[in-house]
Amino acid sequence: MKEGGRKQGAPAPCAACKLLRRRCAQDCVFAPYFPADEPQKFANVHKVFGASNVNKMLQELPVHQRGDAVSSMVYEANARVRDPVYGCVGAISSLQQQIDVLQTQLALAQAEVVHLRVRQTAAFSNHGPAPASPSNSGSPSSGLMATQMKPIFDMDMVDHASFGESMWSC
């Protein structure tokens, strides 16, 4: 009838009750969120918040919000274990810095695209599409040579009103 000190057919204690070395009651508040096969999940939450505080937080929440609360606690606890000083704020800060760098790179790439379009438009309007033009010797690079002599960011010839919004919008 007994196997290892436990009644046959009795459910295994949840990870919280197992770590706290107590009997897992039928109405255990931890059981739905900390299954026995994920002991580290509760161990980190217990280390950071304490079992009593987690119990109080879960008891004060409606049942439909408890899963999200546990997910948040697990995320924060895991972040605190990895980075005891900053926790998830350190991860968020790092990601925000990456976003800032990538947005700067994107703005530079968009500005370069606008610049190249302006150069292409200027080269097309200055030299025309006709192959008999004196400035176009028939070589594909001859038109490019004339535009490459200009400074890269010389945009005096651009009608800024027509480019205004498209140049700076992301």
N, C-alpha and C positions, 0 to 999 in steps of 0.2 A: 503494500500500500504506500509506503513512503520511499521516495527516491532522494537521497542526499539531504534528508532533513526537511523535505517539502512534500506536501500532499500531491498525489498524482492528479494532473489536470489543472493545477493552479498556474495562473499566468506568471511569467517571469517579471520581476520588478522592473520598473522603468529605470532609465539611467540615473535619474535624480535619487530615487529611493535606494538604488544600489550603492551609489557613491556616499549617501548619507547614512547607509547601513540601517535602514528602517524598513518596516513592512509596507509594501505598496498597497494602499487601500483601493477599493473598487472606484471610489470617487477622487482619486489622486489628481490634483490640479496639474501636476507635471507630466503625467503619463501620456496624454495626447501629443505633447510637443517634444518630449525627450525620450524617444524609444530606447529600449535596452541595447539595440545594436549600434547606437551612436553615443558612446559614453563620453567622448571628448567634447561633444557639443555642450553637455551640461557642466562638465568639469571647468571649462573656460568661463561659462556664465557664472558659475558658483564662485570661482576665483575672483572675478571682477566685481560682481554685484552682491554675492552672498545669497544663500538659499532663502533666508527669511524675507529679504527684500524682493526677490523674484516672486515668491509666494504672495506677498502683499500686493505687488503690482498686478499679478494675474487675477487675484481675487477682486480687485477694484474695477477691472475691465469687463465689459460685456463679452460673452463667449465668442461672438463673431469677430472681435478685435484681438483676441489673445494670440492667434497664429501670427499676425503681423507684428505684434509686440515682441513675441519670442524671436522672430526673424531679426528684428532690429537689435535685440539684446545679444543674440548670437553674433551678429555682424560686429557690433561694438566690442564685445568681449574678445573676439578673435583679433580685431585690430589692436586692442589694448595689450594682448599677449605678444603680438609682433612688435608693437611700438608703445611701450608703457607710458611715455611722456605725452605724445600727441594723439595716439589712437587713430580713429577714423578721420579726424581732422587733418592729420598728417597726410593720409592717402588722398583726401579731397584736395588739399593744398597742392600736392604734387600733380594731380590730374588737372587742376586749374592752371598751373604753370605750363603744362604741356599744351593745353587749349590755347593759352596766350601765344605761345611760340608758333603753333600751327596757324592761328589766325593771322599773325604777322607774315608768315610765309605765304599764306593764301593771298593776302592783300598785295604783297610784292609781286606774286605771280600774275594777279589780275592787272596790276599796273603795267607790268611788262607786256601783257597781251594787248592792252590798250595802246601802249607805245608802239608795238610792232604793227598794229592796224593803222595807226596814224602814219607811220613811215611808209607802209605799203600804199595807203591812199595818196600820200604826197608824191611818192615815186610814180604812181600810176597817172596822177593828174599832171605832173611836171613833164613826163616823158611820153605819155600817151600810149595807146595800144598799137599804134601803127608801126610796122617794122621798118618803114622807109624814113622814119624820123632821123634827123642828123645825130641826136644824142643816143640813139639805139643802133648799135652796129650789127644787130642780129644775134649777138651772143647773149645767153640768158644772164650772165653775170655782169654785163655792162650797165644795166639799169641798177643793179644792186651796188655797184662800185660808187655811183654817184650818191646814193643814200647813206653809204657807210662812212662817208667823209664827214657827216654831220654828227655832233655830239649825241650820245645816247639819250639824254634827258632834255634835249632842246625841243621844247614844245611850244615855242612862240608862234609857230604857224598854225596851231590848232585853234579852232573855234571852240572855246571852253564851254560856251552855252550849249552846244550840241552834244558834248561829251559829259557834262556836269554830273548827272545822276548815275549814269552807267559806269563811270570811272570809279566811283567810291562806294557803290552799293555792294553789299555782300550777299 
